[in-house]
Amino acid sequence: MTHGMTHVESELTSQPECWMRAAAEAGGHGGALPVAGERVAIVGCGTSYFMGQSVAALREGAGQGETDAFAASEFPRGRSYDRVVALTRSGTTTEVLELLGRLKGRIPTTAITADPRTPVMEAADDVVVLDYADERSVVQTRFATTALTLLRAHLGLHTDTAVADARTALTEPLPEGLVACTQFTFLGRGWTVGLANEAGLKMREASLSWTEAYPAMEYRHGPISVSTHSTATWMLGEAPEGLAEQVRDTGALWVDGGLDPLAELVRAQRLAVAVAAARGLDPDRPRHLTRSVILAES
């Protein structure tokens, strides 16, 4: 790690290379990844759950089959699927392991993880290991986006543009005045709603920011009331017609996400680190958080 650079900064800057590798390997995982026509659920916790939301929308939108996303703790016990895909960076998250245990022998399961030395290797029927995207940081960046890229490429939806835009996101200056804002709202549509949720989580984890996330069309149904001269509203993907003007009319800073939406998430990760630095916080030591949530048995 470069001297003076936090773990999260070092890891988020490596994302273009991680995405290229994941995309190149997407076709080499045999029957571990969902095939067209399967009814699939994607589960995870925190960041992984939000990535699951994005994948579910992408897969269903591509006509590959009905696809749902759940927090692992909220998986509906009585529902039947052809495959359940669990996203878990650590491979040790309690809710994910408990769910995989319940599904064993009933529904085929696949885990996508970063660490091959963890219990998830035995808990899931199939495992895809992205060890090159593992992280030391508590705050997830590259594993989440690399797992999403793997599944995006598996659906035939990844392009070289996403990687090029990620490089742009890492070098282009953030909009003037953005770091000084006191509140941030991220908006998405379709598959980018999950990205908006994740951008909001990054800001809360790394910089303790007041941050919200909504489907773009829902923003006008109440949340826009908090927008003012000290706030920012960031659109991941194409904005609904007229929304930018409505936000600007509140006095808020409007950030138009012109890059590939996943690259826009990289920009939001950079913002989280920049706001943390401006507030004298260490993004590698987020308050009350650990790298993996492992619940003690009662």
N, C-alpha and C positions, 0 to 999 in steps of 0.2 A: 504494500500500500504506500502511495506517495506520502512523504512526510507532510504532516499538517492537514491531510485530507481524511475526513471521517470514513468509516467503513461504508456507510450508506452512499456517500458521494462516489467512492471508488467503484462500488457495485453498480450504481445506476449508470455510470459512464460506459460500462462494458456491455450495455444492452444490444447495440447493433450487432456485435459479433455473436452474442448468444442467440439472437433471433435467426441469424444466418445459419447457424449450426442446427437449430431446432427445425427450421424449414427444410434443410437438406436431408434430415433424418426422418421426417414425418412419415415417409412411405415405408419405413423399415421396421415397423412395430407389429407386423402381422395382424392377428385378430385381437390384439389388446385394446385397440381403439374402436369406437363404435362404427358400424357399417350402415350404409343407407337402408332406411326402412325400420331400423331398430327403434323401439321406444326407450328413451334414455333419461336418466336423472343424473345431474352433476351436483356433487355435494362438497362442502368445505366449510371453513370457519374464517371469519374476518375477511381479509384480502382474498383468500381462495374462494369464498362464497361469492364475492363480487365478480371475480373472474368467471366463475360458473354461470352467473347471470348473463354475462356477455357471450359466452360460448353457446349457451342454450338458445339465445336469440339468433345468433349466427347460424347455428345448425338448422333450426326450424325454418328460418328465413330462406335457407338454401334448398329447402324441400327434402332434407335428409331424414326427417322423421320427427315425431313429437318429442320435445325435449324440455325438461323442467330443471330448475335449479332450487336447491334448498340449503339453508344452514344445516349442517350435519345433525344438530340437536333437534331439528324440526322435521326431519324426514317422516312422511306419513306412513305409519307402520303397515297399514292395510293395502297400500297401493302396489301394483305389479309393474315391473319394468323388464325389458330384455337385457339391460346392462345398467349398472350404477358406476359412475366414474368419480373417484374421490381425489381432490386436489389437496395435497398436504406437503408443504415444504419440509417440515421436520420429520414426518413419519411417526410422530409420537403423540399427536393431539388426541386427547381423551375421547371427545365426542366422535371423531372419525373412526378411531379404532373400535369403539363400542358398536357403532353402526355396522361396520364391516363384519364384526363378529356375529351380529344378528342376521345378516344377510347370507352368511356362509352356507353353501349348499342349497340356497333358495333362489338367489338372483346372482348371475355372474358379475364380478366386480373387477374394476381396474383402478389402481392407485398411480397417480403421477406425483413423484416425490423427488427430493434433492439428495437424500441421504440413504444409501443402500444398507446401512448398518443399524436399521431401526425396526421396530415391531411391525410396521406396515408391510414389510416384505413377506411376512407369513400371513398377515391378516387378509390381504387381497388375493384374488385368484390370478390376476396378471398385474405386473408392475412395469412402469416406464420410469427410468431413472434419469433425471437431468442434473447429474452431479456437477457439471461444469457451470451451472447456474445457481449453485448453493451460495449461501450468504452467511457472513458473520454478524451482520446487523440484525437487530430485533425488527426493525422496520423493513418490510418486504419491498423490493423493487424488481430486480432482474428475474427472480424465480417466477414471480407471478406473470410478468409479461412474456417470459419465454414459454411457460406452459400454455398461455393463451395463443402465442404464435404457433406452437406445435399443433394445436387443435385447429387453428385457423388454416394452417397449411394443409392439414389432413382433409379439410373441407374444400381445398382448392381455392381458398380466398386470400391467401397471403401473396403479396407482391413485393418486388424489389423497392417499390416506392416507399413502403412502410419503413424499411431499413434506412433509405436515404433521408426520409423525413425525421427519423430518430436522430441521425447525425446532426441535422439542422437544429432539432430541439435541444441538443446538447451544447450548441455553440452560439445560437442566436440569443441576443440579450433579451431578458424578460421585459415586458411592457413597462414603460416609465410610470412610477407611482404605485405599481402593483404590490411590492413588498411592504409598503407602508399602510396598506389597507387594514381595517380592523375586523372585517368580516368577509368571507368568501363563499360564493354559491357556485356549484358546478352543475351543469345541465347536460343531459344526453337524450338521445332518441333511439329506440330500438336497441341494438347491441351496445350502444355507447352509454346507456343508462347505468350499466354495471361499472363502466369506466368512470363515470361521474361519481358514483358511490365510492369507488376506490380512491379517487382524487381527494374527496372530502376526508376519507379516513387517513390518508397520508398527512394532510394538513393538521388534523387533530393529534395524530401520534407524534409527529416530529416537531411541531411548533406550537402545540396547545392552542391552536387557532379556533375561533368560532367559525365553523364551517358547516354548510348544508349541501345537500344534493337532491335533485329532483328530475323526473322526466320533464323535458323542456316545456311541453304544453301545460303541465301542472303548475309551473312557476307562477303563472298569472292568477292562479286560484288561491291567492293568499300570500305565498312566500315573497312576492315582489314588494310587499308592504315594508319589509325591513331594508330595502335597497335605498341607499342615500350616498352622499358625497364621499364617505369614507369606506364604502364597500365595493366589492368587485363581483361581477357575474361572468363566468367563463363557460363558453359553449364548446362541448366536445362533439365535433361533427357539424353537419349543416343545420343552421338555426331555422326555426319556423319564421315565415314571412312576417316582418314587422316587429319581431321581438327585440332586436338590437335597438331600434328606435325607442321602444317603450322603456328599456332599461336606461338608455342615455337620458331620457326625460326625467328619470328619478335623480339624476346627478351621479349615479354609480358608474364605475369604470367597466366598460364592456370589453371582454377579451374574446375575439373571434377565432375559433379553432380551425385554422386553415390547413393544418397538416393532417396526415393520416391520424385518426382518432387515438390509436395506440401511441403514436409519437407525441400527441398532445398530452397524454398521461405522463410521459417522460418529462415534458415541460412542467407539469404540475408537481412532479417529484422534485424537480430543481427548485421550484418555488417554495416547497415545504422546507427544504434545507436552507434556502436564503432567508426565509422568515425566522427560522430557528436561530440562525446566526445573528440576525438583527436584534433578536430579543435575548441574546446571551445564553441560549439553550444548546445543549449537546444532543443532536438528533440520534446519536448512537445510544443514548440513555433515556429513552422515553419514560415518562412518569408512570409508575404502577404496571409496567409491561415487561414480559419476558419473551424470549424467542419462540417458545412453544408453551401452550396452555395445557398443563397436565394437572387434572383434578385429583385431589386426595380421595381415597375411598372412605365413605362414611361408615 
